[in-house]
């Protein structure tokens, strides 16, 4: 990666305010990684990974629908 871009991104990183992260945000982050990991390994399709993600999020947060 270009050093100029890297320096720019490092400066921006310091300005990110993580105080508003909710349990929902954390669940989204964890579940998208978990559900798409098999896709990146070539074991399932992207559609299957996303379907797994939607189902898992609906289990964790029943108020959601997709």
C-alpha positions in Angstrom: 0.0 0.0 0.0 1.2 3.5 -0.8 2.9 5.1 2.2 0.9 8.3 1.7 -2.4 6.5 1.8 -1.3 4.4 4.8 -0.3 7.6 6.7 -3.7 9.2 5.8 -5.6 6.1 7.0 -3.6 6.0 10.3 -4.5 9.7 11.0 -8.1 9.0 10.3 -8.1 5.9 12.5 -7.4 8.1 15.5 -10.6 10.1 14.9 -12.9 7.1 14.9 -15.3 7.3 17.8 -16.2 3.8 19.0 -18.3 5.0 21.9 -21.6 4.5 20.0 -21.0 0.8 19.1 -23.9 -1.3 20.3 -24.4 -5.0 21.0 -26.1 -5.1 17.6 -23.1 -3.7 15.9 -20.8 -6.2 17.6 -23.1 -9.0 16.7 -23.1 -7.9 13.0 -19.4 -7.7 12.9 -18.9 -11.1 14.6 -21.5 -12.9 12.6 -20.6 -11.6 9.2 -17.0 -12.8 9.8 -18.1 -16.2 11.1 -20.7 -16.8 8.4 -18.5 -15.7 5.4 -15.4 -17.4 6.6 -16.4 -20.7 4.8 -17.1 -18.6 1.6 -13.6 -17.2 1.6 -12.2 -20.7 2.0 -14.2 -21.7 -1.0 -16.5 -24.1 0.9 -19.8 -22.4 0.4 -21.3 -19.8 -2.0 -21.6 -16.2 -1.1 -25.4 -16.6 -1.2 -25.2 -19.4 1.4 -22.9 -17.3 3.6 -25.2 -14.3 3.5 -28.3 -16.6 4.1 -26.5 -18.0 7.2 -25.7 -14.5 8.4 -29.3 -13.3 8.0 -30.6 -16.4 9.9 -28.1 -16.0 12.7 -28.9 -12.3 13.1 -32.6 -13.0 13.2 -31.9 -15.6 15.9 -29.9 -13.1 17.9 -32.2 -10.2 17.3 -35.8 -11.5 16.7 -37.0 -8.0 16.1 -35.2 -8.1 12.7 -36.6 -9.4 9.5 -35.1 -9.7 6.0 
